[in-house]
């Protein structure tokens, strides 16, 4: 009887843990998708809601043609607000697909890595670090790399 109770408790704990992990992964994906959609629409106020307004936040995009980065929320905010004002919204025909998700989630910190492709043929390697603030996941680090923008000889070799 004790063995059965122990096994049932262990099974219940495992299922609860897996469901909690899936719920957190869904919440993280929603934050990332919301941030991207707000960026495509050039809705600064909506975009900013997905970010942690902290001095340790970081943003970077690296491509062969250019690199952009900003340290801390004030710099990120200023850079993105200016960029959104100067750049028209992306055509509503833009489709963004994400695949190959990897997560590391703790109580208040999460790391997510994924591939992001668009129907204009761009494939990006993306990473986000999120922090749970007042019960909500917020992005505190965004790193984007466009490997295909570099010459083949400059890329990592395939494993």
C-alpha positions as CSV (number, residue, x, y, z in Angstrom):
1,X,0.0,0.0,0.0
2,X,2.8,2.4,0.9
3,X,4.5,1.6,-2.5
4,X,1.3,2.3,-4.4
5,X,0.8,5.6,-2.6
6,X,4.4,6.6,-3.2
7,X,4.1,5.8,-6.9
8,X,0.9,7.7,-7.3
9,X,2.4,10.7,-5.5
10,X,5.4,10.5,-7.7
11,X,3.3,10.2,-10.9
12,X,1.1,13.2,-9.8
13,X,4.2,15.3,-9.1
14,X,5.7,14.4,-12.5
15,X,2.5,15.2,-14.4
16,X,2.0,18.5,-12.5
17,X,5.7,19.5,-13.2
18,X,5.3,18.7,-16.9
19,X,2.1,20.7,-17.2
20,X,3.6,23.6,-15.3
21,X,6.6,23.5,-17.7
22,X,4.3,23.5,-20.7
23,X,2.3,26.4,-19.3
24,X,5.5,28.5,-18.8
25,X,6.7,27.6,-22.3
26,X,3.4,28.8,-23.7
27,X,3.5,32.0,-21.7
28,X,7.1,32.7,-22.9
29,X,6.2,32.0,-26.6
30,X,3.2,34.5,-26.2
31,X,5.6,37.2,-24.9
32,X,8.0,36.6,-27.8
33,X,5.2,36.5,-30.4
34,X,3.6,39.7,-28.9
35,X,6.9,41.6,-28.9
36,X,7.5,40.6,-32.6
37,X,4.0,41.5,-33.7
38,X,4.2,44.9,-32.0
39,X,7.5,45.5,-33.7
40,X,6.1,44.6,-37.1
41,X,3.2,46.9,-36.5
42,X,5.5,49.6,-35.2
43,X,3.5,49.9,-32.0
44,X,6.0,51.2,-29.6
45,X,3.8,51.2,-26.5
46,X,2.6,47.6,-27.1
47,X,6.2,46.5,-27.9
48,X,7.5,48.1,-24.6
49,X,5.0,46.1,-22.5
50,X,6.9,42.9,-23.4
51,X,10.2,44.2,-22.1
52,X,11.6,44.4,-18.6
53,X,12.5,48.1,-18.0
54,X,15.8,47.3,-16.2
55,X,19.3,48.8,-16.5
56,X,20.6,45.3,-17.2
57,X,18.4,44.7,-20.3
58,X,20.3,44.1,-23.5
59,X,19.3,44.1,-27.2
60,X,21.5,43.1,-30.2
61,X,21.0,42.2,-33.8
62,X,24.0,41.0,-35.8
63,X,24.2,40.7,-39.5
64,X,27.0,40.9,-42.1
65,X,25.6,44.3,-43.2
66,X,25.3,45.8,-39.8
67,X,25.2,45.4,-36.1
68,X,22.9,47.1,-33.7
69,X,22.9,46.9,-29.9
70,X,21.7,48.8,-26.9
71,X,22.5,48.4,-23.2
72,X,19.9,49.0,-20.6
73,X,16.2,49.8,-21.0
74,X,16.7,53.6,-21.4
75,X,19.0,53.0,-24.4
76,X,16.9,50.2,-25.8
77,X,13.7,52.3,-25.5
78,X,15.2,55.3,-27.1
79,X,16.7,53.3,-30.0
80,X,13.5,51.4,-30.7
81,X,11.1,54.3,-30.4
82,X,13.2,56.3,-32.9
83,X,13.5,53.2,-35.2
84,X,9.8,52.6,-35.2
85,X,9.1,56.3,-35.9
86,X,11.4,56.2,-38.9
87,X,10.4,52.8,-40.4
88,X,7.0,52.0,-41.8
89,X,5.0,49.0,-40.5
90,X,5.8,45.7,-42.2
91,X,3.3,44.6,-44.8
92,X,0.6,42.4,-43.2
93,X,1.6,39.7,-45.6
94,X,4.7,39.0,-43.4
95,X,4.6,35.5,-41.9
96,X,6.9,34.6,-39.0
97,X,7.5,31.0,-38.1
98,X,9.5,29.7,-35.2
99,X,11.0,26.2,-34.8
100,X,13.5,24.2,-32.9
101,X,12.6,25.7,-29.5
102,X,14.9,25.1,-26.5
103,X,14.1,26.3,-23.0
104,X,15.7,26.6,-19.6
105,X,13.1,27.8,-17.1
106,X,13.5,28.5,-13.3
107,X,11.2,30.2,-11.0
108,X,11.8,33.8,-12.2
109,X,14.3,33.5,-15.1
110,X,14.0,31.8,-18.4
111,X,16.1,31.3,-21.5
112,X,14.6,30.4,-24.9
113,X,16.4,29.7,-28.1
114,X,14.7,29.1,-31.5
115,X,15.0,29.5,-35.3
116,X,12.9,32.2,-36.8
117,X,12.0,32.3,-40.5
118,X,9.9,34.6,-42.6
119,X,8.2,34.3,-45.9
120,X,10.7,36.7,-47.4
121,X,13.4,34.0,-47.0
122,X,15.2,35.3,-43.9
123,X,16.3,32.6,-41.4
124,X,17.5,34.0,-38.0
125,X,19.0,32.4,-34.9
126,X,17.2,33.9,-32.0
127,X,17.7,33.9,-28.2
128,X,15.7,35.6,-25.4
129,X,16.3,35.8,-21.7
130,X,13.1,36.6,-19.8
131,X,12.5,37.5,-16.2
132,X,9.3,37.1,-14.3
133,X,8.2,40.5,-13.0
134,X,5.0,40.9,-11.0
135,X,4.0,37.4,-12.2
136,X,4.5,38.2,-15.9
137,X,7.4,37.1,-18.2
138,X,9.3,40.1,-19.6
139,X,12.2,40.1,-22.1
140,X,15.5,41.3,-20.6
141,X,17.8,40.1,-23.4
142,X,17.3,39.7,-27.1
143,X,20.0,38.4,-29.3
144,X,19.4,37.9,-33.1
145,X,21.9,36.6,-35.6
146,X,21.4,36.2,-39.4
147,X,23.9,33.5,-40.3
148,X,23.0,33.5,-44.0
149,X,24.1,37.1,-44.3
150,X,27.7,36.0,-43.9
151,X,29.8,34.4,-46.6
152,X,29.8,30.6,-46.3
153,X,33.5,30.5,-45.3
154,X,32.7,32.8,-42.3
155,X,30.0,30.6,-40.9
156,X,30.3,27.8,-38.3
157,X,30.9,24.4,-40.1
158,X,28.1,22.0,-39.9
159,X,28.6,19.3,-37.2
